[in-house]
Amino acid sequence: MEAQARKKEKGDLLWFKIALAVLPWISLAYMKLVDWTCRKIYLNREYEDQCREKGSFTIAGFHGPCIYLAYYAARYETLIMASRSWDGDVIAACVERWGNRTCRGSSSRGGKEALAEMIDQVKEKNCVTGLAVDAPRGPARKVKMGTVILSRETGQPVLPWGFWTTRCIQFNSWDKMILPLPFGTIVMAFGKPTVVPKGLDHDEYERIRQQIEDELVATQDAAEAKVRQLKAPSNESALKPVPKETTSKTH
């Protein structure tokens, strides 16, 4: 009857308890394997350096490549927004094990509260923040206004991050999420930071939102284009202008 019809709380499910206890450790070991075995190429890394030298900033990336972006963000102990869904619980547990912190919410559930928490944390601790700007349900590669609000209220510049890799599994999800595989080449791209001033009207904030979106799309496209160039036969690789790049074997 009513008791049978009522959904069991996820926290009471044994498989869910096991997943929350085990998956973060497995994910950490796996991401370390990926990081240690992959060659790294960085495009326009001076933008990251500029933001880091000036203080805290907001990381803006698309949901599709967010797995490695969240792992990379752990170097800053980034405060990342994760949804209040079941998969959001698992994701939050994993990214916290990697070294980040989380606040819970999304545009469809608890987003205003989570955004307010992020703003308070930045003002109190001057921490780096991270958003999958098209989450949780898309449309893919469309920046939502929460990114603009966060920057406006904290003064943090919005730094676009793009990521792609020569070896990955791509899922058939709305965001075409990718899981990087070991022994490949990872390309991390950075875009021009945007600072959002206070006191503008709605149209001006929409213009800035579009500006951030355009810059992030270009940044992500640059990472993917570099990977295509790396995978192309050498005799087919055209010598085209590419963003400034640096190379590293390690994290």
C-alpha positions in Angstrom: 0.0 0.0 0.0 1.1 3.5 0.9 4.3 2.3 2.6 5.1 0.2 -0.5 4.3 3.1 -2.8 6.5 5.5 -0.9 10.0 5.7 -2.4 12.8 4.5 -0.2 15.2 7.2 0.9 18.4 6.9 -1.1 20.5 7.0 2.1 18.8 3.8 3.3 19.7 1.8 0.2 22.6 -0.5 0.7 24.0 -0.2 -2.8 23.9 3.6 -2.6 25.8 3.5 0.7 28.4 1.2 -0.9 28.7 3.4 -4.0 29.3 6.6 -1.9 31.9 4.8 0.2 33.8 3.1 -2.7 33.5 5.1 -5.9 35.3 8.2 -4.6 38.4 6.2 -3.9 38.2 4.3 -7.2 37.7 7.6 -9.1 40.7 9.2 -7.4 43.0 6.2 -8.3 41.7 6.3 -11.8 42.1 10.0 -12.3 45.7 9.9 -10.9 46.4 7.1 -13.4 45.1 9.3 -16.2 47.0 12.3 -15.0 50.3 10.5 -14.5 50.3 8.7 -17.9 49.1 11.5 -20.1 51.1 14.1 -21.8 49.7 17.6 -21.3 49.4 20.5 -23.7 48.2 23.9 -22.4 46.8 26.6 -24.7 46.9 30.2 -23.5 47.9 29.3 -20.0 48.9 32.8 -19.3 45.2 33.5 -18.7 45.2 31.0 -15.8 48.5 32.5 -14.5 47.0 36.0 -14.6 43.9 35.0 -12.6 45.9 33.0 -10.1 48.3 35.9 -9.4 45.4 38.3 -8.9 43.6 36.1 -6.4 40.4 34.0 -6.6 38.5 33.5 -9.8 35.5 31.6 -11.2 36.2 28.5 -13.4 33.7 28.2 -16.3 33.5 25.0 -18.2 31.0 22.9 -20.1 29.4 19.8 -18.6 30.7 17.4 -21.3 34.4 17.7 -20.4 33.8 18.4 -16.7 35.3 15.2 -15.2 38.9 16.1 -15.9 38.2 19.8 -15.4 37.0 19.1 -11.8 40.1 17.0 -11.2 42.4 19.7 -12.5 40.5 22.3 -10.4 41.5 20.4 -7.2 44.9 22.2 -7.3 42.9 25.2 -6.1 40.7 23.4 -3.6 37.8 24.8 -5.7 34.3 25.2 -4.4 32.2 23.4 -7.0 28.4 23.4 -7.4 26.9 19.9 -7.7 23.3 19.0 -8.2 21.0 17.6 -5.4 20.2 14.5 -7.5 21.4 11.0 -6.9 24.2 11.2 -9.4 25.0 14.6 -7.9 25.6 12.9 -4.5 28.1 10.6 -6.1 29.8 13.3 -8.1 30.1 15.5 -5.0 31.7 12.6 -3.0 34.2 12.1 -5.9 35.2 15.7 -6.4 35.6 16.1 -2.7 37.9 13.1 -2.5 39.9 14.7 -5.3 40.5 17.7 -3.1 37.7 20.1 -3.9 34.7 21.4 -1.8 31.1 21.4 -2.9 27.9 23.2 -2.4 24.7 21.5 -3.5 22.2 22.9 -6.0 21.4 23.5 -9.7 19.2 25.6 -11.8 16.4 23.1 -11.4 16.7 22.5 -7.7 18.2 24.6 -5.0 20.2 26.7 -7.4 19.6 30.1 -5.7 20.6 28.7 -2.3 23.8 27.1 -3.7 24.7 30.3 -5.6 24.2 32.4 -2.4 26.4 29.9 -0.5 29.1 30.2 -3.1 29.0 34.0 -3.0 29.2 34.0 0.9 32.2 31.5 0.7 34.1 33.7 -1.7 33.5 36.8 0.4 34.6 34.9 3.6 37.5 32.8 2.3 38.3 34.2 -1.1 38.1 30.7 -2.6 38.2 29.7 -6.3 34.8 28.6 -7.6 33.7 26.3 -10.4 30.6 25.9 -12.4 29.5 23.6 -15.2 27.8 26.6 -16.9 25.3 24.6 -19.0 24.3 22.1 -16.3 22.3 20.3 -15.2 20.1 19.7 -18.2 21.5 21.9 -21.0 21.2 23.0 -23.6 24.7 22.0 -24.1 27.3 24.7 -24.5 24.9 27.5 -23.4 26.1 29.6 -20.5 23.4 30.3 -17.9 23.0 33.6 -16.0 24.2 32.1 -12.7 27.8 32.5 -13.8 27.3 36.3 -14.5 25.6 36.7 -11.1 28.4 35.0 -9.2 31.1 37.2 -10.9 29.0 40.3 -10.3 28.5 39.7 -6.6 32.1 38.5 -5.9 34.2 40.5 -8.3 35.8 37.3 -9.4 36.9 37.2 -13.1 35.3 34.3 -15.1 38.0 32.2 -16.6 36.9 29.9 -19.4 38.4 26.4 -19.3 38.3 23.9 -22.2 39.5 20.3 -22.2 39.8 17.4 -24.7 42.0 14.4 -25.1 43.2 12.0 -27.7 41.9 9.0 -25.9 38.5 9.0 -24.2 35.1 7.3 -24.0 32.2 9.6 -25.0 28.8 8.9 -23.6 25.5 9.3 -25.5 24.2 11.8 -23.0 22.7 15.3 -23.6 26.2 16.8 -22.9 28.2 14.2 -24.7 30.3 13.7 -21.6 33.7 12.2 -22.0 35.8 10.0 -19.7 39.5 10.5 -20.4 41.6 7.3 -20.8 45.2 6.8 -19.7 48.2 7.0 -22.0 46.8 9.8 -24.2 47.5 13.5 -24.7 45.4 15.9 -22.8 44.8 19.5 -24.1 43.8 22.1 -21.6 42.8 25.5 -23.0 42.1 28.8 -21.3 40.1 31.7 -22.5 40.2 35.5 -21.9 38.8 36.2 -18.4 35.7 38.4 -18.0 35.0 40.7 -15.1 31.3 41.5 -14.5 30.6 45.0 -13.0 27.7 45.9 -10.8 24.9 48.3 -11.7 24.2 47.3 -15.3 20.8 46.8 -16.8 19.4 43.4 -17.9 20.4 43.9 -21.5 24.0 44.6 -20.6 24.2 41.5 -18.4 22.8 39.5 -21.2 25.5 40.9 -23.5 28.2 39.9 -21.0 26.6 36.4 -20.6 26.9 36.0 -24.4 30.4 37.3 -24.3 31.4 34.6 -21.8 29.6 32.0 -23.8 31.4 33.0 -27.0 34.8 32.9 -25.3 34.1 29.6 -23.7 32.9 28.0 -27.0 36.0 29.3 -28.7 38.2 27.9 -25.9 36.6 24.5 -26.0 36.8 24.5 -29.8 40.5 25.3 -29.6 41.1 22.3 -27.3 39.2 20.0 -29.6 40.9 21.4 -32.7 44.3 20.8 -31.2 43.4 17.1 -30.5 42.2 16.7 -34.1 45.5 18.1 -35.2 47.4 15.7 -33.0 45.5 12.7 -34.3 45.7 13.7 -38.0 48.4 12.0 -40.1 51.5 14.2 -40.2 51.2 14.8 -43.9 47.7 16.1 -43.5 48.3 18.4 -40.6 48.1 22.0 -41.9 50.4 24.5 -40.4 47.7 26.8 -39.1 48.0 29.5 -36.4 47.2 27.9 -33.0 46.8 29.4 -29.6 50.0 29.8 -27.5 50.8 26.4 -26.0 53.1 24.9 -23.4 53.7 21.2 -22.9 54.1 19.1 -19.7 54.3 15.4 -18.9 53.1 15.9 -15.3 50.3 17.6 -13.3 
